Amino acid sequence: MTITITAFERSPDGGKGVARDTRVRWALEEVGQPYEVRLVSFRAMKEPAHLALHPFGQIPTYEEGDLALFETGAIVFHIAERHAGLLPDDANARVRAITWMFAALNTVEPPILELGTARLLESDKPWHAERLPLVEDRVRGRLNQLSVRLGDADCLDGTFSAGDLMMVSVLLRLKSSGILDEFPNLAAYVVRGEARPAYKRAFAAQLAVYTGKPPTS
């Protein structure tokens, strides 16, 4: 059965790989599964056909036969469960990898998203100058905890897994902020993720949508 995902027709991230469809593309590339992409406009995302797939009118969605999924974490987890390559065979290591997926989305990403909101949408507010350092400190607090846990290891728990895929995807949102560079081991961790051939293919595919040029091999 053909796998079809949805992505922005015109990604607001400028093709930088931050849009959440990149995470799904990356997962599919890691496990060697071909997929098709249906591009949707912001208008189409709010229409009944798309809302039937994603009740909150966002991307990505995932369709395979009669299965339709939304929410990036759920989609990547499904891919990792169904295909070898993103979850360890050992039961304990497997559940630890899944735990890191949840940690990336539920613990590390929220303050990073809050920082993005503060910088992009609240810069004209009279309280912006006072609030921004507080938000930045919350991000640094989480990164410090993650940095301590990662230490000098290449991955979060032995070998690359869906947990690393999600964590790197979340940390990528900080590349332009300069904050990630304050934690050299985390910055290097992200670079290692970006260097993976599967990530490069996913990034190139997402960038090609934005530029209108086919990805080069």
Disulfide bonds with the S-S distance in Angstrom:
none
